[in-house]
Amino acid sequence: MSSLFPAAPGRTSYRRSIENAFDVEEGEMPGSPDNHRTPIRLTRRGRAVVVAFIAAVALVLLWVTVGPGALAGGGESRAPSAPGETVVVDPGETLWEIASDIDPDGDPRLMVQRIMSLNGMADDPTVLPGQELRIPSR
């Protein structure tokens, strides 16, 4: 059967290319040389899901290998390894005065912070007479 429009020299006709498209083996893409597998094609959402999954697995593996000590403040809940010195608060005495007595040459602000963290005093530097405070080693 001849077509109304003759094929241009060097090109195959449209009908011929359609007939050849169905002459491929199962699982092979037309026009690909020796390709026996169909490539995986991901959408933008699919790529985002794959990247998020890989990142989550990496974070979990990092947390498992490093341990929960990697969390911010993870080491503050531990009990001291050895009993340190203690001070009993006298009436009218402040935490600032106690810190200055412990380390007269150092900065009292740093010592107050160390005493507060050692004794579990979150943000309240209030001390009561008779209260026993652990003091850090020098």
N, CA and C of each residue as an Amber inpcrd file, in Angstrom:
protein
   414
   0.8500000  -1.1730000   0.0000000   0.0000000   0.0000000   0.0000000
   0.8900000   1.2290000   0.0000000   0.6930000   2.0760000  -0.9030000
   1.5320000   3.2640000  -1.0000000   0.8380000   4.4120000  -0.2780000
   1.6460000   5.2810000   0.2900000   1.0710000   6.3990000   1.0320000
   0.9580000   7.6040000   0.1180000   0.1970000   8.5680000   0.5440000
   0.0180000   9.7780000  -0.2450000   1.2800000  10.6210000  -0.2680000
   2.0360000  10.5580000   0.8540000   3.2490000  11.3480000   0.9390000
   4.4450000  10.4120000   0.9570000   5.3210000  10.5130000   0.0050000
   6.4860000   9.6300000  -0.0070000   7.4460000  10.0130000   1.1310000
   8.1420000   9.0080000   1.6420000   9.0780000   9.2360000   2.7330000
  10.2840000  10.0140000   2.2330000  10.7720000  10.8960000   3.0770000
  11.9520000  11.6820000   2.7110000  13.1550000  10.7550000   2.6720000
  14.1270000  11.0260000   1.8010000  15.2930000  10.1550000   1.7330000
  16.0670000  10.1770000   3.0610000  16.4490000   8.9990000   3.5490000
  17.2070000   8.8970000   4.7920000  16.3330000   8.8190000   6.0340000
  15.0250000   8.9210000   5.8770000  14.1280000   8.8430000   7.0240000
  13.1430000   7.7160000   6.8110000  12.7300000   7.1090000   7.8900000
  11.7130000   6.0690000   7.7710000  10.3530000   6.7210000   7.8620000
   9.4020000   6.0680000   7.3070000   8.0650000   6.6390000   7.3320000
   7.4590000   6.4690000   8.7180000   6.4080000   7.1910000   8.9820000
   5.7110000   7.1500000  10.2560000   5.1560000   5.7570000  10.5040000
   4.5540000   5.1550000   9.4670000   3.9830000   3.8200000   9.6070000
   5.0780000   2.8000000   9.9330000   6.2210000   2.9410000   9.3470000
   7.3080000   2.0050000   9.5730000   7.8190000   2.1040000  11.0170000
   7.9190000   3.3240000  11.5660000   8.4000000   3.4680000  12.9340000
   7.3890000   2.9050000  13.9290000   6.0980000   2.9880000  13.6640000
   5.0870000   2.4070000  14.5430000   5.1650000   0.8840000  14.4970000
   5.3490000   0.3170000  13.3070000   5.4520000  -1.1380000  13.2050000
   6.6790000  -1.6520000  13.9620000   7.7780000  -0.9170000  13.9260000
   8.9860000  -1.3400000  14.6240000   8.8690000  -1.1630000  16.1370000
   8.0090000  -0.2790000  16.5880000   7.8700000  -0.0260000  18.0230000
   7.3120000  -1.2390000  18.7450000   6.5320000  -2.0550000  18.0650000
   5.9290000  -3.2160000  18.7050000   6.7700000  -4.4820000  18.5390000
   7.9360000  -4.3720000  17.9320000   8.7990000  -5.5250000  17.7290000
   9.8790000  -5.6310000  18.8170000   9.5880000  -5.1760000  20.0110000
  10.5640000  -5.2600000  21.1030000  10.1760000  -6.3890000  22.0300000
  11.1800000  -6.9170000  22.7360000  10.9160000  -7.9790000  23.6870000
  10.3020000  -7.3870000  24.9490000   9.6810000  -8.2430000  25.7320000
   9.0060000  -7.7900000  26.9400000  10.0170000  -7.2480000  27.9500000
   9.7380000  -6.0830000  28.5420000  10.6210000  -5.4760000  29.5220000
  11.7020000  -4.6100000  28.9220000  11.8130000  -4.5600000  27.6040000
  12.8480000  -3.7690000  26.9560000  12.2220000  -2.4990000  26.4210000
  12.9000000  -1.4080000  26.6120000  12.3780000  -0.1320000  26.1120000
  12.8090000   0.0290000  24.6620000  11.9380000   0.5270000  23.8240000
  12.3250000   0.7280000  22.4310000  13.4250000   1.7790000  22.3170000
  14.3870000   1.4920000  21.5060000  15.4560000   2.4430000  21.2590000
  16.6140000   2.3490000  22.2380000  16.5140000   1.5490000  23.2870000
  17.6110000   1.4350000  24.2390000  18.4070000   0.1780000  23.9220000
  19.7120000   0.3010000  23.7930000  20.5340000  -0.8520000  23.4300000
  20.7500000  -1.7970000  24.6190000  20.3680000  -3.0350000  24.4620000
  20.6110000  -4.0960000  25.4360000  20.1530000  -3.7520000  26.8520000
  19.0700000  -3.0770000  26.9690000  18.5460000  -2.7450000  28.2880000
  17.4320000  -3.7210000  28.6100000  17.6440000  -4.5500000  29.6340000
  16.6580000  -5.5630000  29.9680000  15.8080000  -5.1790000  31.1680000
  16.0820000  -4.0490000  31.8040000  15.2930000  -3.6010000  32.9450000
  14.6770000  -2.2470000  32.6530000  13.4920000  -2.0580000  33.1770000
  12.8340000  -0.7710000  33.0450000  13.3680000   0.1500000  34.1370000
  13.8250000   1.3590000  33.8000000  14.3740000   2.2440000  34.8240000
  13.2800000   2.7370000  35.7730000  13.6810000   3.0180000  37.0100000
  12.7430000   3.5440000  37.9990000  12.6240000   5.0400000  37.7770000
  11.3910000   5.4990000  37.7280000  11.1510000   6.9210000  37.5350000
  10.3970000   7.4310000  38.7520000  10.9540000   8.4300000  39.4250000
  10.3260000   8.9860000  40.6110000   9.8180000  10.3960000  40.3410000
   8.6950000  10.6910000  40.9280000   8.1750000  12.0530000  40.8530000
   8.9000000  12.9050000  41.8740000   8.6380000  14.1790000  41.8770000
   9.2530000  15.0740000  42.8460000   8.8770000  14.6550000  44.2640000
   7.6300000  14.2940000  44.4780000   7.1890000  13.8510000  45.7980000
   7.8770000  12.5410000  46.1830000   8.0350000  11.6400000  45.2330000
   8.7100000  10.3760000  45.4940000  10.1600000  10.5770000  45.8880000
  10.8540000  11.4940000  45.2010000  12.2360000  11.7980000  45.5610000
  12.3240000  12.4000000  46.9500000  11.3710000  13.2790000  47.3010000
  11.3510000  13.8870000  48.6380000  11.1290000  12.8270000  49.7120000
  10.2560000  11.8630000  49.4410000  10.0010000  10.7950000  50.4120000
  11.2470000   9.9370000  50.5860000  11.9220000   9.6110000  49.5050000
  13.1400000   8.7930000  49.5830000  14.2240000   9.5310000  50.3630000
  14.4140000  10.8160000  50.0890000  15.4320000  11.5970000  50.7880000
  15.0870000  11.7110000  52.2750000  13.8260000  11.9570000  52.6060000
  13.4060000  12.0550000  54.0120000  13.6060000  10.7170000  54.7320000
  13.3150000   9.6310000  54.0650000  13.4970000   8.3110000  54.6680000
  14.9680000   8.0340000  54.9500000  15.8270000   8.3370000  53.9960000
  17.2620000   8.1150000  54.1750000  17.7940000   8.9950000  55.3050000
  17.3460000  10.2560000  55.3700000  17.7840000  11.1520000  56.4440000
  17.3180000  10.6430000  57.8040000  16.0850000  10.1490000  57.8880000
  15.5730000   9.6260000  59.1590000  16.3620000   8.4040000  59.6010000
  16.6680000   7.5110000  58.6720000  17.4570000   6.3240000  59.0110000
  18.8540000   6.7330000  59.4830000  19.4520000   7.7190000  58.8170000
  20.7860000   8.1750000  59.2110000  20.7600000   8.7840000  60.6110000
  19.7390000   9.5840000  60.9180000  19.6360000  10.1760000  62.2520000
  19.4260000   9.1280000  63.3290000  18.6020000   8.1340000  63.0560000
  18.3780000   7.0670000  64.0410000  19.6660000   6.2880000  64.2650000
  20.3810000   5.9610000  63.2000000  21.6520000   5.2470000  63.3510000
  22.6760000   6.0790000  64.1230000  22.7020000   7.3810000  63.8720000
  23.6140000   8.2500000  64.5960000  23.2480000   8.2830000  66.0750000
  21.9670000   8.3760000  66.3940000  21.5290000   8.4100000  67.7830000
  21.8430000   7.0980000  68.4830000  21.6670000   5.9840000  67.7750000
  21.9370000   4.6780000  68.3790000  23.4330000   4.4980000  68.6290000
  24.2740000   4.9260000  67.6970000  25.7030000   4.7270000  67.8680000
  26.3030000   5.6850000  68.8800000  25.8890000   6.9370000  68.8800000
  26.4290000   7.9150000  69.8170000  25.7630000   7.7620000  71.1750000
  24.4960000   7.4280000  71.1840000  23.7630000   7.2100000  72.4270000
  22.9840000   8.4360000  72.8480000  22.1590000   8.2600000  73.8440000
  21.3320000   9.3760000  74.3060000  22.1470000  10.4710000  74.9690000
  23.4190000  10.2570000  75.2470000  24.2520000  11.3090000  75.8180000
  24.5020000  12.4430000  74.8480000  24.1700000  12.2420000  73.5730000
  24.3670000  13.2850000  72.5790000  23.2910000  14.3570000  72.6590000
  22.2100000  14.0840000  73.3810000  21.1620000  15.0810000  73.5240000
  21.6500000  16.2320000  74.3890000  21.1330000  17.4220000  74.1170000
  21.5340000  18.5830000  74.8960000  21.1280000  18.3930000  76.3470000
  22.0690000  18.5330000  77.2440000  21.7890000  18.3770000  78.6670000
  21.6990000  16.9310000  79.1000000  22.1490000  16.0050000  78.2750000
  22.0340000  14.5920000  78.5950000  22.8860000  14.1700000  79.7760000
  23.9890000  14.8590000  80.0510000  24.8730000  14.4500000  81.1180000
  24.5840000  15.1070000  82.4540000  23.6170000  16.0280000  82.5180000
  23.3650000  16.7470000  83.7560000  22.5840000  15.9310000  84.7730000
  21.9040000  14.8960000  84.3540000  21.0680000  14.1490000  85.2720000
  21.8430000  13.0740000  86.0250000  23.1100000  12.9330000  85.7700000
  23.9060000  11.9170000  86.4370000  24.2440000  12.3480000  87.8610000
  24.3180000  11.3850000  88.7590000  24.7090000  11.6600000  90.1340000
  26.2240000  11.8100000  90.2040000  26.7270000  12.5760000  91.1520000
  28.1790000  12.7220000  91.2480000  28.8250000  11.3940000  91.5980000
  30.0380000  11.1860000  91.0850000  30.7060000   9.9070000  91.2800000
  31.2310000   9.7470000  92.6980000  31.6240000  10.8290000  93.3180000
  32.1280000  10.7540000  94.6910000  31.4680000  11.8490000  95.5160000
  31.1950000  11.5870000  96.7830000  30.6000000  12.6330000  97.5970000
  31.6070000  13.7650000  97.7970000  31.1810000  14.9790000  97.4520000
  32.0690000  16.1270000  97.5790000  31.8580000  16.8170000  98.9070000
  32.4430000  17.9740000  99.0010000  32.2820000  18.7630000 100.2170000
  30.8910000  19.3750000 100.2550000  30.4110000  19.6020000 101.4570000
  29.1150000  20.2560000 101.6250000  29.2760000  21.4530000 102.5400000
  28.3690000  22.3890000 102.3870000  28.3390000  23.6000000 103.2020000
  26.9220000  23.7510000 103.7240000  26.7770000  24.1200000 104.9900000
  25.4590000  24.4000000 105.5600000  25.2680000  25.9050000 105.5430000
  24.1350000  26.3430000 105.0040000  23.8540000  27.7620000 104.8550000
  23.5100000  28.3530000 106.2270000  24.1990000  29.4490000 106.5800000
  23.9440000  30.1660000 107.8330000  22.8210000  31.1820000 107.6150000
  22.1500000  31.6340000 108.6820000  21.1070000  32.6620000 108.5360000
  21.6980000  33.9400000 107.9400000  21.0150000  34.4850000 106.9180000
  21.4280000  35.7290000 106.2690000  22.4910000  35.5390000 105.1940000
  22.9530000  34.3430000 104.9940000  24.0120000  34.0790000 104.0080000
  23.3730000  33.8900000 102.6280000  24.0380000  34.4060000 101.5980000
  23.5430000  34.2710000 100.2240000  24.4450000  33.3190000  99.4540000
  23.9600000  32.9040000  98.3200000  24.7340000  32.0160000  97.4500000
  25.9850000  32.7310000  96.9330000  25.8790000  34.0460000  96.7530000
  27.0170000  34.8430000  96.2920000  28.1390000  34.8200000  97.3350000
  27.7700000  34.9680000  98.5910000  28.7720000  34.9480000  99.6590000
  29.4340000  33.5670000  99.7790000  28.6180000  32.5240000  99.6370000
  29.1700000  31.1650000  99.6970000  30.1470000  30.9510000  98.5550000
  29.7920000  31.4060000  97.3540000  30.6720000  31.2600000  96.1840000
  31.9540000  32.0540000  96.3720000  31.8640000  33.2330000  96.9640000
  33.0640000  34.0510000  97.1960000  33.9620000  33.4160000  98.2420000
  33.3790000  32.7710000  99.2550000  34.1800000  32.1080000 100.2790000
  34.8930000  30.8710000  99.7200000  34.2540000  30.1600000  98.8130000
  34.8380000  28.9400000  98.2460000  36.0360000  29.2730000  97.3770000
  35.8860000  30.2670000  96.5090000  36.9600000  30.6260000  95.5830000
  37.1350000  32.1480000  95.6080000  37.9320000  32.6600000  96.5570000
  38.0550000  34.1140000  96.6960000  38.7350000  34.7940000  95.4980000
  39.5770000  34.0660000  94.7640000  40.2830000  34.6800000  93.6320000
  39.5170000  34.5670000  92.3210000  38.5070000  33.7050000  92.2720000
  37.7690000  33.4710000  91.0330000  36.5500000  34.3650000  90.9070000
  35.8770000  34.2130000  89.7900000  34.6570000  34.9680000  89.5110000
  33.4840000  34.3170000  90.2470000  32.8130000  35.0470000  91.1490000
  31.7050000  34.4510000  91.9000000  30.5400000  34.0060000  91.0150000
  30.3750000  34.6750000  89.8800000  29.2590000  34.3080000  88.9870000
  29.4110000  32.8810000  88.4870000  30.6320000  32.4970000  88.1220000
  30.8630000  31.1380000  87.6350000  30.6560000  30.1160000  88.7460000
  31.1250000  30.4470000  89.9460000  30.9710000  29.5220000  91.0610000
  29.4940000  29.3870000  91.4490000  28.7320000  30.4720000  91.3990000
  27.2880000  30.4060000  91.6830000  26.6230000  29.4690000  90.6750000
  26.9670000  29.5940000  89.4080000  26.3960000  28.7160000  88.3790000
  26.7610000  27.2600000  88.6460000  27.9940000  26.9960000  89.0120000
  28.4300000  25.6200000  89.2780000  27.7070000  25.0400000  90.4920000
  27.5430000  25.8500000  91.5530000  26.8240000  25.3860000  92.7430000
  25.3680000  25.1060000  92.4060000  24.7560000  25.9940000  91.6330000
  23.3480000  25.8140000  91.2620000  23.1570000  24.5500000  90.4270000
  24.0360000  24.3020000  89.4740000  23.8720000  23.1070000  88.6320000
  24.1750000  21.8280000  89.4180000  25.1130000  21.8980000  90.3340000
  25.4640000  20.7320000  91.1340000  24.3460000  20.3420000  92.0990000
  23.6060000  21.3360000  92.5900000  22.5530000  21.0890000  93.5660000
  21.1570000  21.0370000  92.9550000  21.0610000  21.0980000  91.6380000
  19.7680000  20.9800000  90.9680000  18.8710000  22.1830000  91.1610000
  19.4570000  23.3510000  91.3390000  18.6800000  24.5880000  91.4970000
  18.5220000  25.1900000  90.1080000  17.3740000  24.9730000  89.4940000
  17.1790000  25.3500000  88.0960000  17.5470000  26.8090000  87.8360000
  16.6810000  27.7340000  88.1490000  16.9540000  29.1590000  87.9370000
  16.7290000  29.9490000  89.2120000  16.5790000  29.2750000  90.3280000
  16.2700000  29.9440000  91.5830000  17.4650000  29.8660000  92.5230000
  18.1920000  30.9780000  92.7070000  19.3680000  30.9580000  93.5700000
  19.0420000  31.1400000  95.0570000  17.7820000  30.9880000  95.4360000
  17.3900000  31.1900000  96.8310000  17.8600000  30.0260000  97.6890000
  18.5070000  30.3450000  98.7940000  18.9370000  29.3360000  99.7590000
  18.3020000  29.6510000 101.1120000  18.0740000  28.6170000 101.9090000
  17.4400000  28.7730000 103.2200000  18.4400000  28.4320000 104.3240000
  18.3230000  29.0730000 105.4780000  19.2240000  28.7350000 106.5850000
  19.0950000  27.2550000 106.9500000  20.2160000  26.6070000 107.1370000
  20.2480000  25.2010000 107.4790000  20.2830000  24.2790000 106.2620000
  20.1260000  24.8410000 105.0700000  20.1650000  24.0290000 103.8450000
  21.5820000  23.5440000 103.5970000  21.7180000  22.2950000 103.2180000
  23.0290000  21.7210000 102.9380000  23.2780000  21.7630000 101.4310000
  24.3640000  22.3840000 101.0340000  24.6970000  22.5250000  99.6140000
  25.9790000  21.7590000  99.3110000  25.9770000  21.0580000  98.2110000
  27.2210000  20.4580000  97.7330000  27.9940000  21.5380000  97.0010000
  29.2880000  21.5470000  97.1760000  30.1070000  22.5400000  96.4850000
  31.0550000  21.8200000  95.5500000  31.3470000  22.4470000  94.4070000
  32.2360000  21.8000000  93.4360000  33.6870000  21.8050000  93.9150000
  34.4180000  20.8370000  93.4230000  35.8470000  20.8070000  93.7660000
  36.5680000  21.9020000  93.0140000  37.6220000  22.3790000  93.5820000
  38.3450000  23.5110000  92.9740000  39.2250000  23.0820000  91.8910000
